[in-house]
Amino acid sequence: MRTRLPLLAALLLSASASAAPITLTVFMGSQQRPEIFQPIFDRFQKQNPNIKIKIETGGATSEAQNQYLTTVLAAQDSSLDVFLIDVVRTATFAAANWAEPLDSYLPSKDTYLKAFLEGPLNAASVNGKLYAMPAFTDAQFLYYRKDLLAKYNAKVPKTWDELAATAATIQKGEGGNLQGFNFQGAPIEGTVCNFLEMAWSAGGSVNDVTSPAAKQGLGFLVNAVKTKLAPAASSEIKTDDSRQQFQAGNVLFGLNWSYAWAHFQGNSPQPSAVKGNVGVAPLPSFGKNASATCTGGWEWAVNAYSKNKAASAKLLQYMASSDVQKELAVKGAYLPIRKNLYNDPSVIAANPHFKSLFGIVTKARPRPITPAYPRVSEIIRNNVSAAVAGSKSVDSALNDMKRDLTPLLK
């Protein structure tokens, strides 16, 4: 009997330990609307009583969030279990061994992932391994004021020149402080996308940033400020600044991501002055070139140093489920990672533009995929912002960009 008591005690202790609650600390940016994710996490907790979720928020931009995560993970800190990363971070996090490979946690990986869009999966993978679970995909679109275009009998512009001419006419007619065109010019990730979209839609590429196409693209942004088509402070405008200014009724044409739609329609902490008066279209192009937009979106990654990897991976699969993806689309206007939801009646009712713009989302172009991307991004965004601010000429900004990018993009 004496020999069995320690064994029984050990078994009871083991059973108690296995039932002990796990707390997963999930990190996301404040602009990613934790209030939309909290009810979803609450349901997951009800379905998994032994798992608790604590949200930690920080960083108003992709760069600020990445800086914080880099500090935490470089120290091999296990305090964070799950975190959202921008799609451009996967290769960097994989190379640094900060993100746990997820392949072994998925049931029948190839079959499971067939329901997902190819773009987000490619962005979450490195050398055939899945290092993150796509949370939602994204692309930049042209948002416009339907009411103002109707008032002036103007069409949705298909070229950048048409946009400039239409905006100038309506600005003159409206008077006041109406912005004709709003884009991101601060040294942030959105500015990288704005530059690439301009260069691509002029027929250029990131591998030749001193080409006439790249010069035409950056020149348009710079000239938009000079001609007062865009705000004088454009070199300081961040993504959510653009969203808030459009939402306040101060913008005619604006570049932004899919999340802005829900805000514009009133599902927002701030009031919307444009509810019901917003249209969405593909980005214009130069001449007869094709429209081009940047692949965006965010991914869930598991900290390679987490002590709760299995539970974290379970949460990631839940967040990628059809029901959760539908809720994120309906309530937050997040573009789903699952193909079938682009024909879902409730998703389309909340986001009428999703169905018509599905082809744009699937053809969105990636930013350079390289472990050196943080430096690539820094070079592009700093030079673009300097040109928009007028502290560098377009030629100087592009020449400096080429000099510094060349060794990184070989």
Buried (B, 14 or more C-beta within 10 A) or exposed (E): EEEEEEEEEEEEEEEEEEEEEBEBBBBBBBBBBBEBBEEBBEEBBEEBEEBBBEBEBEBBBBBBBBBBBBEBBEEEEBEBBBBBBBBBBBBBBBBEEBBBBBEEBBEEEEEEBEBBBEBBBBBBBBEEEBBBBBBBBBBBBBBBBBEBBEEEEBEBBBBBBBBBBBBBEBBEEBEEEBBBBBBBBBBBBBBBBBBBBBBBBBBBEBEEBBBEBBBBBBBBBBEBBEBEBBBEEBBBBBBBBBBBBBBEBBBBBBBBBBBBBBBBBEBBEEEBEBBEBBBBBBBBBBEEBEBBBBBBBBBBBBBBBBEBBEBBBBBBBBBBEEEBBBBBBBBBBBBBBBBEBBEBEEBBEBBEBBEEBBEBBBBBBBBBBBBBBBBBBBBBBBBBBBBBBEEBEBEEBBBBBBEBBEEBBE
